[in-house]
Amino acid sequence: MKNGNTLFRYLLLTGAVALSSLVHAQDPEFNFDPGMFAKKDANKRTDLTSYWGFGPTFVTSNNEVEGEYYPEFKPFASWSNDLGIVMRTRFGAPGTKFYLNYGLMWRYINVETDKGALGIMGEDQDPFYGEYDDAVNTELNIHTLSIPLLFEYRSKVSVAAGGFAAYRLGSTSEVDEKLDGNRLDTQLSADFGLNNLLYGVTAQLGAKRIRLYMNYYLNNLFKDDEPYDFTVMNVGICWQ
């Protein structure tokens, strides 16, 4: 198939040159440029790319109220994901290394905890409770729709920095345990007093397509600072 295409292009070019010679004999001012058949670079100012990033999730408890149960977080068992599309707009003329990145992505925050799971137990705040033993796996899952905005310098070593705003689409608290040799998976869907709107800053460092990244959330994971004031940070590797 490739040889057929090459032969067709050769015949087309040969015919065009012969036609040019004939036309040139009638009109000496006519000039044929074989480059007119070459594929031209559109030099688009804005392009579109897919984005996927994943990595461990770190949670810091900023203050603790006496008498409340606070679980131990397991960052390297907590894997968060970013998946979406990103548009990249060039600043200035073709060849510049400065871009503005923006897009839309599903951002999934996964937080695994030691013993503690969120439940519907309180009037004002849905608290963690910790009666589970070490053999039980508990986790909090938060699904958000996020809009990132980053300024980027693209070269052999690329750097990008900016921020994001994310809206919580849903959240679940999950308990995985074994009962009489059988695995029991209990999942509860609720808002758990979580913030609907989350925002933070993002940084990236690496090559043009593969980079290390960090998402740092500036506001509390929960609406109220008491009893839980948790700061979330997700680090990992991304492809774009």
Accessible surface in RSA format (square Angstrom, percent):
REM  Atomic radii and reference values for relative SASA: ProtOr
REM  Chains: A
REM  Algorithm: Lee & Richards
REM  Probe-radius: 1.40
REM  Slices: 20
REM RES _ NUM      All-atoms   Total-Side   Main-Chain    Non-polar    All polar
REM                ABS   REL    ABS   REL    ABS   REL    ABS   REL    ABS   REL
RES MET A   1   195.08 101.0 144.56  95.7  50.52 120.3 121.79 103.5  73.29  97.1
RES LYS A   2   170.34  83.1 163.88 100.5   6.46  15.4 108.96  98.1  61.38  65.4
RES ASN A   3   127.45  87.9 121.11 117.0   6.34  15.3  32.26  77.6  95.19  92.0
RES GLY A   4    43.98  54.2   0.00   N/A  43.98  54.2  35.50  97.4   8.48  19.0
RES ASN A   5    67.90  46.8  67.06  64.8   0.84   2.0  10.82  26.0  57.08  55.2
RES THR A   6    83.17  59.2  81.22  82.3   1.96   4.7  64.10  86.1  19.07  28.8
RES LEU A   7   104.46  58.2 101.12  72.3   3.33   8.4 104.15  73.1   0.31   0.8
RES PHE A   8   132.63  66.4 130.37  80.7   2.27   5.9 132.24  80.2   0.39   1.1
RES ARG A   9   170.23  71.5 166.05  84.6   4.18  10.0  50.60  69.2 119.63  72.5
RES TYR A  10   140.77  65.7 135.81  77.3   4.96  12.9  96.04  72.2  44.73  55.1
RES LEU A  11   106.06  59.1  97.69  69.9   8.37  21.0  97.96  68.8   8.10  21.8
RES LEU A  12    87.91  49.0  81.09  58.0   6.82  17.1  87.12  61.2   0.79   2.1
RES LEU A  13    73.14  40.7  71.72  51.3   1.42   3.6  72.78  51.1   0.36   1.0
RES THR A  14    67.11  47.7  62.12  63.0   4.99  11.9  60.99  81.9   6.12   9.3
RES GLY A  15    39.29  48.5   0.00   N/A  39.29  48.5  34.22  93.9   5.08  11.4
RES ALA A  16    18.13  16.7   9.65  14.9   8.48  19.3  14.61  20.6   3.52   9.3
RES VAL A  17    71.08  46.8  70.97  64.2   0.11   0.3  70.97  61.7   0.11   0.3
RES ALA A  18    62.50  57.5  49.16  75.9  13.34  30.3  56.41  79.4   6.08  16.1
RES LEU A  19   108.81  60.6 104.77  75.0   4.05  10.2 108.21  76.0   0.61   1.6
RES SER A  20    17.07  14.4  15.13  20.2   1.94   4.5   4.67  10.0  12.40  17.4
RES SER A  21    69.79  59.0  56.41  75.3  13.38  30.8  38.61  82.2  31.18  43.7
RES LEU A  22   113.01  62.9 108.16  77.4   4.85  12.2 112.54  79.0   0.48   1.3
RES VAL A  23    52.18  34.3  50.51  45.7   1.66   4.0  52.18  45.3   0.00   0.0
RES HIS A  24    82.98  45.4  81.44  56.6   1.54   3.9  51.93  53.5  31.05  36.1
RES ALA A  25    76.77  70.6  39.66  61.2  37.11  84.4  50.37  70.9  26.40  69.9
RES GLN A  26   146.54  81.9 115.97  84.8  30.56  72.8  40.58  86.4 105.96  80.4
RES ASP A  27    65.85  46.1  64.75  64.4   1.10   2.6  18.88  44.4  46.97  46.8
RES PRO A  28    94.85  69.1  84.02  76.6  10.83  39.4  84.16  69.5  10.69  66.4
RES GLU A  29   154.26  88.6 130.18  98.5  24.08  57.3  51.95 100.5 102.31  83.5
RES PHE A  30    82.16  41.1  75.28  46.6   6.88  17.9  80.71  48.9   1.45   4.1
RES ASN A  31   127.39  87.9 101.32  97.9  26.07  62.8  34.33  82.6  93.06  89.9
RES PHE A  32    45.37  22.7  19.00  11.8  26.37  68.6  20.63  12.5  24.74  70.8
RES ASP A  33    90.40  63.3  87.29  86.9   3.11   7.4  32.70  77.0  57.70  57.5
RES PRO A  34    73.38  53.5  65.94  60.1   7.44  27.0  66.21  54.7   7.17  44.5
RES GLY A  35    39.41  48.6   0.00   N/A  39.41  48.6  29.59  81.2   9.82  22.0
RES MET A  36   115.39  59.8  90.18  59.7  25.22  60.0  87.45  74.4  27.94  37.0
RES PHE A  37   106.47  53.3  74.54  46.2  31.92  83.1  79.40  48.1  27.07  77.5
RES ALA A  38    63.63  58.5  45.49  70.2  18.13  41.3  55.98  78.8   7.64  20.2
RES LYS A  39   208.01 101.5 168.21 103.2  39.79  94.7 119.58 107.6  88.43  94.2
RES LYS A  40   163.27  79.7 138.88  85.2  24.38  58.1  88.14  79.3  75.13  80.0
RES ASP A  41   114.23  80.0  85.43  85.0  28.81  68.1  40.40  95.1  73.84  73.6
RES ALA A  42    76.91  70.7  41.63  64.2  35.28  80.3  52.09  73.4  24.82  65.8
RES ASN A  43    76.53  52.8  57.76  55.8  18.77  45.2  15.34  36.9  61.19  59.1
RES LYS A  44   152.86  74.6 128.66  78.9  24.20  57.6  76.97  69.3  75.88  80.8
RES ARG A  45   121.98  51.2 113.89  58.1   8.09  19.3  46.23  63.2  75.75  45.9
RES THR A  46    53.59  38.1  40.45  41.0  13.15  31.3  29.30  39.4  24.29  36.7
RES ASP A  47    62.82  44.0  55.79  55.5   7.02  16.6  33.56  79.0  29.25  29.2
RES LEU A  48   114.45  63.7  84.48  60.4  29.97  75.3  84.48  59.3  29.97  80.7
RES THR A  49    22.24  15.8  14.77  15.0   7.47  17.8  12.87  17.3   9.37  14.2
RES SER A  50    79.11  66.9  72.51  96.8   6.61  15.2  36.35  77.4  42.77  59.9
RES TYR A  51     9.64   4.5   7.91   4.5   1.73   4.5   5.74   4.3   3.90   4.8
RES TRP A  52   110.02  44.2 109.81  53.2   0.21   0.5 101.06  53.9   8.97  14.5
RES GLY A  53     0.00   0.0   0.00   N/A   0.00   0.0   0.00   0.0   0.00   0.0
RES PHE A  54    60.56  30.3  59.78  37.0   0.78   2.0  59.78  36.2   0.78   2.2
RES GLY A  55     1.00   1.2   0.00   N/A   1.00   1.2   1.00   2.7   0.00   0.0
RES PRO A  56    14.98  10.9  14.98  13.7   0.00   0.0  14.98  12.4   0.00   0.0
RES THR A  57     1.88   1.3   0.04   0.0   1.85   4.4   0.04   0.0   1.85   2.8
RES PHE A  58    59.23  29.6  57.34  35.5   1.88   4.9  58.20  35.3   1.02   2.9
RES VAL A  59    19.77  13.0   0.99   0.9  18.78  45.2   1.05   0.9  18.72  50.8
RES THR A  60    81.56  58.0  78.12  79.2   3.44   8.2  48.85  65.6  32.71  49.4
RES SER A  61    35.56  30.1  11.54  15.4  24.02  55.3  11.54  24.6  24.02  33.7
RES ASN A  62    79.59  54.9  44.18  42.7  35.41  85.3  22.55  54.3  57.04  55.1
RES ASN A  63    64.60  44.5  57.20  55.3   7.40  17.8  35.32  85.0  29.28  28.3
RES GLU A  64   115.73  66.4  82.02  62.1  33.71  80.3  24.12  46.6  91.61  74.8
RES VAL A  65    55.52  36.5  48.83  44.2   6.69  16.1  52.93  46.0   2.59   7.0
RES GLU A  66   175.94 101.0 143.92 108.9  32.02  76.2  66.28 128.2 109.66  89.5
RES GLY A  67    82.72 102.0   0.00   N/A  82.72 102.0  41.23 113.1  41.48  92.9
RES GLU A  68    70.50  40.5  52.52  39.7  17.98  42.8   5.19  10.0  65.32  53.3
RES TYR A  69    75.67  35.3  66.04  37.6   9.62  25.0  66.77  50.2   8.90  11.0
RES TYR A  70    35.40  16.5  16.30   9.3  19.10  49.7  16.30  12.2  19.10  23.5
RES PRO A  71     8.66   6.3   0.00   0.0   8.66  31.5   0.20   0.2   8.46  52.6
RES GLU A  72   122.83  70.5 117.54  88.9   5.29  12.6  44.92  86.9  77.91  63.6
RES PHE A  73    42.39  21.2  20.87  12.9  21.52  56.0  20.87  12.7  21.52  61.6
RES LYS A  74    72.34  35.3  68.92  42.3   3.42   8.2  45.39  40.9  26.96  28.7
RES PRO A  75    33.25  24.2  32.70  29.8   0.55   2.0  33.25  27.5   0.00   0.0
RES PHE A  76   141.70  70.9 123.77  76.7  17.92  46.6 124.86  75.7  16.83  48.2
RES ALA A  77    41.06  37.8  28.79  44.4  12.27  27.9  34.33  48.3   6.73  17.8
RES SER A  78     1.15   1.0   1.15   1.5   0.00   0.0   0.15   0.3   0.99   1.4
RES TRP A  79   109.68  44.0 106.34  51.5   3.34   7.8  94.78  50.5  14.89  24.2
RES SER A  80     2.83   2.4   2.83   3.8   0.00   0.0   2.75   5.9   0.07   0.1
RES ASN A  81    33.99  23.4  33.99  32.8   0.00   0.0   4.42  10.6  29.57  28.6
RES ASP A  82     1.26   0.9   1.26   1.3   0.00   0.0   0.00   0.0   1.26   1.3
RES LEU A  83    94.53  52.6  91.60  65.5   2.93   7.4  91.60  64.3   2.93   7.9
RES GLY A  84    16.73  20.6   0.00   N/A  16.73  20.6  13.95  38.3   2.78   6.2
RES ILE A  85    88.51  50.4  88.51  65.9   0.00   0.0  88.51  63.7   0.00   0.0
RES VAL A  86     8.18   5.4   8.13   7.4   0.05   0.1   8.18   7.1   0.00   0.0
RES MET A  87    70.29  36.4  70.28  46.5   0.01   0.0  40.71  34.6  29.58  39.2
RES ARG A  88     1.37   0.6   0.46   0.2   0.91   2.2   0.09   0.1   1.28   0.8
RES THR A  89    27.97  19.9  27.95  28.3   0.01   0.0  27.09  36.4   0.88   1.3
RES ARG A  90    20.14   8.5  18.13   9.2   2.01   4.8   3.93   5.4  16.20   9.8
RES PHE A  91    90.94  45.5  87.88  54.4   3.07   8.0  89.34  54.2   1.60   4.6
RES GLY A  92    44.02  54.3   0.00   N/A  44.02  54.3  36.39  99.9   7.63  17.1
RES ALA A  93    70.48  64.8  57.39  88.6  13.09  29.8  61.92  87.2   8.56  22.7
RES PRO A  94    80.01  58.3  56.98  51.9  23.04  83.7  58.09  48.0  21.92 136.3
RES GLY A  95    72.88  89.9   0.00   N/A  72.88  89.9  42.54 116.7  30.33  67.9
RES THR A  96    36.21  25.8  19.35  19.6  16.85  40.2  19.10  25.7  17.11  25.9
RES LYS A  97    94.53  46.1  91.97  56.4   2.56   6.1  53.11  47.8  41.42  44.1
RES PHE A  98   114.07  57.1 114.07  70.7   0.00   0.0 114.07  69.2   0.00   0.0
RES TYR A  99    37.48  17.5  36.89  21.0   0.60   1.5  10.81   8.1  26.68  32.9
RES LEU A 100    41.83  23.3  41.83  29.9   0.00   0.0  41.83  29.4   0.00   0.0
RES ASN A 101     4.28   2.9   4.28   4.1   0.00   0.0   1.47   3.5   2.81   2.7
RES TYR A 102    64.72  30.2  64.47  36.7   0.25   0.6  45.11  33.9  19.61  24.2
RES GLY A 103    11.66  14.4   0.00   N/A  11.66  14.4   5.65  15.5   6.02  13.5
RES LEU A 104    82.97  46.2  79.91  57.2   3.06   7.7  79.91  56.1   3.06   8.2
RES MET A 105     6.64   3.4   3.88   2.6   2.76   6.6   6.64   5.6   0.00   0.0
RES TRP A 106    90.53  36.3  88.08  42.6   2.45   5.8  82.03  43.7   8.50  13.8
RES ARG A 107     8.09   3.4   8.09   4.1   0.00   0.0   3.13   4.3   4.95   3.0
RES TYR A 108    39.98  18.7  39.96  22.7   0.02   0.0  22.24  16.7  17.74  21.9
RES ILE A 109     3.11   1.8   3.05   2.3   0.07   0.2   3.05   2.2   0.07   0.2
RES ASN A 110     8.48   5.9   8.48   8.2   0.00   0.0   2.25   5.4   6.23   6.0
RES VAL A 111     4.02   2.6   4.02   3.6   0.00   0.0   4.02   3.5   0.00   0.0
RES GLU A 112    25.89  14.9  25.89  19.6   0.00   0.0   0.00   0.0  25.89  21.1
RES THR A 113     1.60   1.1   1.57   1.6   0.04   0.1   0.91   1.2   0.69   1.0
RES ASP A 114    39.11  27.4  37.57  37.4   1.54   3.6   6.36  15.0  32.74  32.7
RES LYS A 115    69.50  33.9  69.31  42.5   0.18   0.4  14.51  13.1  54.99  58.6
RES GLY A 116     0.24   0.3   0.00   N/A   0.24   0.3   0.00   0.0   0.24   0.5
RES ALA A 117     2.14   2.0   0.34   0.5   1.80   4.1   2.14   3.0   0.00   0.0
RES LEU A 118     4.06   2.3   0.26   0.2   3.80   9.6   0.26   0.2   3.80  10.2
RES GLY A 119     2.87   3.5   0.00   N/A   2.87   3.5   2.87   7.9   0.00   0.0
RES ILE A 120   107.22  61.0  81.38  60.6  25.83  62.3  81.38  58.6  25.83  70.1
RES MET A 121   128.72  66.7  87.22  57.7  41.50  98.8  92.36  78.5  36.35  48.2
RES GLY A 122    32.36  39.9   0.00   N/A  32.36  39.9  19.05  52.3  13.31  29.8
RES GLU A 123   181.72 104.3 137.95 104.4  43.77 104.2  60.61 117.2 121.11  98.9
RES ASP A 124   134.72  94.4 106.23 105.7  28.49  67.4  36.38  85.6  98.33  98.1
RES GLN A 125    19.97  11.2  13.32   9.7   6.64  15.8  12.95  27.6   7.01   5.3
RES ASP A 126    19.14  13.4  18.85  18.8   0.30   0.7   0.44   1.0  18.70  18.7
RES PRO A 127    25.86  18.8  25.86  23.6   0.00   0.0  25.86  21.3   0.00   0.0
RES PHE A 128    11.01   5.5   4.86   3.0   6.15  16.0   4.86   2.9   6.15  17.6
RES TYR A 129    48.07  22.4  46.15  26.3   1.92   5.0  22.87  17.2  25.20  31.1
RES GLY A 130    27.31  33.7   0.00   N/A  27.31  33.7   4.22  11.6  23.09  51.7
RES GLU A 131   129.52  74.4  91.07  68.9  38.46  91.6  66.02 127.7  63.51  51.9
RES TYR A 132    43.58  20.3  37.29  21.2   6.29  16.4  20.59  15.5  22.99  28.3
RES ASP A 133    88.48  62.0  80.01  79.6   8.47  20.0  41.85  98.5  46.63  46.5
RES ASP A 134   112.60  78.9  85.36  85.0  27.24  64.4  36.30  85.4  76.30  76.1
RES ALA A 135    93.90  86.3  55.72  86.0  38.18  86.9  68.15  96.0  25.76  68.2
RES VAL A 136    14.30   9.4   8.30   7.5   6.00  14.5   9.06   7.9   5.25  14.2
RES ASN A 137    40.28  27.8  39.29  38.0   1.00   2.4  25.78  62.0  14.50  14.0
RES THR A 138     0.00   0.0   0.00   0.0   0.00   0.0   0.00   0.0   0.00   0.0
RES GLU A 139    23.89  13.7  20.52  15.5   3.37   8.0   2.86   5.5  21.03  17.2
RES LEU A 140     5.47   3.0   5.45   3.9   0.02   0.0   5.45   3.8   0.02   0.0
RES ASN A 141     9.60   6.6   9.60   9.3   0.00   0.0   2.20   5.3   7.40   7.2
RES ILE A 142     0.89   0.5   0.89   0.7   0.00   0.0   0.89   0.6   0.00   0.0
RES HIS A 143    61.01  33.3  61.01  42.4   0.00   0.0  41.11  42.4  19.90  23.2
RES THR A 144     0.07   0.0   0.07   0.1   0.00   0.0   0.07   0.1   0.00   0.0
RES LEU A 145    74.98  41.8  70.87  50.7   4.11  10.3  70.87  49.8   4.11  11.1
RES SER A 146     0.00   0.0   0.00   0.0   0.00   0.0   0.00   0.0   0.00   0.0
RES ILE A 147   102.54  58.4  99.06  73.8   3.48   8.4  99.06  71.3   3.48   9.4
RES PRO A 148     5.32   3.9   5.26   4.8   0.06   0.2   5.26   4.3   0.06   0.4
RES LEU A 149    88.42  49.2  86.73  62.0   1.69   4.2  86.73  60.9   1.69   4.5
RES LEU A 150     8.66   4.8   8.66   6.2   0.00   0.0   8.66   6.1   0.00   0.0
RES PHE A 151   122.98  61.5 117.32  72.7   5.65  14.7 117.70  71.4   5.28  15.1
RES GLU A 152     4.45   2.6   0.00   0.0   4.45  10.6   1.94   3.7   2.51   2.1
RES TYR A 153    82.25  38.4  81.06  46.1   1.19   3.1  54.79  41.2  27.47  33.9
RES ARG A 154    28.63  12.0  25.10  12.8   3.52   8.4   2.83   3.9  25.79  15.6
RES SER A 155    23.56  19.9  18.29  24.4   5.27  12.1   7.70  16.4  15.86  22.2
RES LYS A 156   195.70  95.5 171.25 105.1  24.45  58.2 123.14 110.8  72.56  77.3
RES VAL A 157    94.19  62.0  88.43  80.1   5.76  13.9  88.54  76.9   5.65  15.3
RES SER A 158     0.00   0.0   0.00   0.0   0.00   0.0   0.00   0.0   0.00   0.0
RES VAL A 159    71.32  46.9  69.72  63.1   1.59   3.8  69.72  60.6   1.59   4.3
RES ALA A 160     1.06   1.0   0.00   0.0   1.06   2.4   0.62   0.9   0.44   1.2
RES ALA A 161    53.79  49.5  50.84  78.5   2.95   6.7  51.04  71.9   2.75   7.3
RES GLY A 162    24.53  30.2   0.00   N/A  24.53  30.2  19.71  54.1   4.82  10.8
RES GLY A 163    22.19  27.4   0.00   N/A  22.19  27.4  17.25  47.3   4.94  11.1
RES PHE A 164    12.36   6.2   0.00   0.0  12.36  32.2   5.03   3.0   7.34  21.0
RES ALA A 165    46.90  43.1  43.65  67.4   3.26   7.4  44.02  62.0   2.88   7.6
RES ALA A 166     0.96   0.9   0.03   0.0   0.92   2.1   0.92   1.3   0.04   0.1
RES TYR A 167   121.03  56.5 119.96  68.2   1.07   2.8  79.66  59.9  41.37  51.0
RES ARG A 168    28.64  12.0  22.55  11.5   6.09  14.5   0.47   0.6  28.17  17.1
RES LEU A 169   104.74  58.3  67.90  48.6  36.84  92.6  70.73  49.7  34.02  91.5
RES GLY A 170    24.28  29.9   0.00   N/A  24.28  29.9  24.28  66.6   0.00   0.0
RES SER A 171     6.48   5.5   0.00   0.0   6.48  14.9   0.00   0.0   6.48   9.1
RES THR A 172    20.45  14.5  20.45  20.7   0.00   0.0  18.10  24.3   2.36   3.6
RES SER A 173     4.66   3.9   1.96   2.6   2.70   6.2   0.66   1.4   4.00   5.6
RES GLU A 174    21.52  12.4  21.49  16.3   0.04   0.1   0.22   0.4  21.30  17.4
RES VAL A 175     8.78   5.8   8.72   7.9   0.06   0.1   8.72   7.6   0.06   0.2
RES ASP A 176    13.08   9.2  10.38  10.3   2.70   6.4   6.70  15.8   6.38   6.4
RES GLU A 177    47.42  27.2  43.22  32.7   4.20  10.0   7.00  13.5  40.42  33.0
RES LYS A 178   169.70  82.8 141.46  86.8  28.23  67.2  84.21  75.8  85.48  91.1
RES LEU A 179   104.09  58.0 102.15  73.1   1.93   4.9 102.45  71.9   1.64   4.4
RES ASP A 180   136.56  95.7  95.14  94.7  41.42  98.0  39.34  92.6  97.23  97.0
RES GLY A 181    73.10  90.1   0.00   N/A  73.10  90.1  35.49  97.4  37.61  84.2
RES ASN A 182   102.03  70.4  99.21  95.9   2.82   6.8  25.21  60.7  76.82  74.3
RES ARG A 183   175.12  73.5 141.32  72.0  33.80  80.5  53.55  73.2 121.57  73.7
RES LEU A 184    76.36  42.5  75.78  54.2   0.59   1.5  76.36  53.6   0.00   0.0
RES ASP A 185    82.41  57.7  54.39  54.1  28.02  66.3  24.12  56.8  58.30  58.1
RES THR A 186    69.62  49.5  65.72  66.6   3.91   9.3  58.49  78.6  11.13  16.8
RES GLN A 187   107.69  60.2  75.02  54.8  32.67  77.8  16.97  36.1  90.71  68.8
RES LEU A 188    69.92  38.9  69.19  49.5   0.74   1.9  69.92  49.1   0.00   0.0
RES SER A 189    83.73  70.8  58.89  78.6  24.84  57.2  38.81  82.6  44.92  62.9
RES ALA A 190    26.54  24.4   7.97  12.3  18.57  42.2  23.98  33.8   2.56   6.8
RES ASP A 191    67.19  47.1  61.39  61.1   5.80  13.7  11.38  26.8  55.81  55.7
RES PHE A 192     0.00   0.0   0.00   0.0   0.00   0.0   0.00   0.0   0.00   0.0
RES GLY A 193    15.96  19.7   0.00   N/A  15.96  19.7  15.07  41.3   0.89   2.0
RES LEU A 194     1.12   0.6   1.12   0.8   0.00   0.0   1.12   0.8   0.00   0.0
RES ASN A 195    30.09  20.8  29.53  28.5   0.56   1.3   0.02   0.0  30.07  29.1
RES ASN A 196    54.30  37.4  52.41  50.6   1.89   4.6  11.37  27.4  42.93  41.5
RES LEU A 197   101.57  56.6  97.54  69.8   4.03  10.1  97.54  68.5   4.03  10.8
RES LEU A 198     1.66   0.9   1.66   1.2   0.00   0.0   1.66   1.2   0.00   0.0
RES TYR A 199   100.92  47.1 100.92  57.4   0.00   0.0  63.39  47.6  37.54  46.3
RES GLY A 200     5.73   7.1   0.00   N/A   5.73   7.1   0.04   0.1   5.70  12.8
RES VAL A 201    60.61  39.9  60.61  54.9   0.00   0.0  60.61  52.7   0.00   0.0
RES THR A 202     7.67   5.5   4.77   4.8   2.90   6.9   5.04   6.8   2.63   4.0
RES ALA A 203    41.38  38.1  39.79  61.4   1.60   3.6  40.11  56.5   1.28   3.4
RES GLN A 204    12.32   6.9   8.08   5.9   4.24  10.1   1.80   3.8  10.52   8.0
RES LEU A 205    95.47  53.2  94.03  67.3   1.44   3.6  94.03  66.0   1.44   3.9
RES GLY A 206    22.30  27.5   0.00   N/A  22.30  27.5  22.30  61.2   0.00   0.0
RES ALA A 207    50.54  46.5  46.31  71.5   4.22   9.6  46.88  66.0   3.66   9.7
RES LYS A 208   102.31  49.9 100.49  61.7   1.82   4.3  43.39  39.1  58.91  62.8
RES ARG A 209   117.74  49.4 116.86  59.6   0.88   2.1  53.02  72.5  64.72  39.2
RES ILE A 210    82.32  46.8  77.88  58.0   4.44  10.7  77.88  56.1   4.44  12.1
RES ARG A 211     3.07   1.3   0.00   0.0   3.07   7.3   3.07   4.2   0.00   0.0
RES LEU A 212   116.90  65.1 115.22  82.4   1.67   4.2 115.44  81.1   1.45   3.9
RES TYR A 213     7.39   3.4   0.13   0.1   7.26  18.9   3.39   2.5   4.00   4.9
RES MET A 214    62.21  32.2  62.13  41.1   0.08   0.2  40.12  34.1  22.09  29.3
RES ASN A 215     1.49   1.0   1.49   1.4   0.00   0.0   0.05   0.1   1.44   1.4
RES TYR A 216    79.93  37.3  79.93  45.5   0.00   0.0  45.09  33.9  34.84  42.9
RES TYR A 217     4.05   1.9   3.83   2.2   0.22   0.6   1.95   1.5   2.10   2.6
RES LEU A 218   102.09  56.9  68.35  48.9  33.73  84.8  69.74  49.0  32.35  87.0
RES ASN A 219    24.12  16.6  16.77  16.2   7.35  17.7  17.73  42.7   6.39   6.2
RES ASN A 220    17.02  11.7   8.12   7.8   8.90  21.4  10.00  24.1   7.02   6.8
RES LEU A 221     5.41   3.0   3.91   2.8   1.50   3.8   4.53   3.2   0.88   2.4
RES PHE A 222     0.50   0.2   0.21   0.1   0.29   0.8   0.21   0.1   0.29   0.8
RES LYS A 223   108.57  53.0  81.46  50.0  27.11  64.6  46.69  42.0  61.88  65.9
RES ASP A 224    73.96  51.8  70.45  70.1   3.52   8.3  16.85  39.7  57.11  57.0
RES ASP A 225    82.84  58.0  77.07  76.7   5.77  13.6  17.95  42.2  64.89  64.7
RES GLU A 226   115.15  66.1 103.71  78.5  11.43  27.2  26.43  51.1  88.72  72.4
RES PRO A 227    16.39  11.9  16.28  14.8   0.11   0.4  16.34  13.5   0.05   0.3
RES TYR A 228     0.10   0.0   0.03   0.0   0.07   0.2   0.03   0.0   0.07   0.1
RES ASP A 229    24.80  17.4  24.80  24.7   0.00   0.0   0.00   0.0  24.80  24.7
RES PHE A 230     2.07   1.0   2.07   1.3   0.00   0.0   2.07   1.3   0.00   0.0
RES THR A 231    24.15  17.2  22.81  23.1   1.33   3.2   8.28  11.1  15.87  24.0
RES VAL A 232     1.64   1.1   1.39   1.3   0.25   0.6   1.39   1.2   0.25   0.7
RES MET A 233    58.31  30.2  58.23  38.5   0.08   0.2  46.22  39.3  12.09  16.0
RES ASN A 234     5.63   3.9   5.63   5.4   0.00   0.0   4.33  10.4   1.29   1.3
RES VAL A 235    43.25  28.5  43.25  39.2   0.00   0.0  43.25  37.6   0.00   0.0
RES GLY A 236    15.48  19.1   0.00   N/A  15.48  19.1  13.00  35.7   2.48   5.6
RES ILE A 237    55.73  31.7  55.71  41.5   0.01   0.0  55.71  40.1   0.01   0.0
RES CYS A 238     0.00   0.0   0.00   0.0   0.00   0.0   0.00   0.0   0.00   0.0
RES TRP A 239    92.38  37.1  90.51  43.8   1.87   4.4  77.74  41.4  14.64  23.8
RES GLN A 240    15.93   8.9   2.07   1.5  13.86  33.0   7.64  16.3   8.29   6.3
END  Absolute sums over single chains surface
CHAIN  1 A    14208.2      11770.8       2437.3       8874.8       5333.4
END  Absolute sums over all chains
TOTAL         14208.2      11770.8       2437.3       8874.8       5333.4
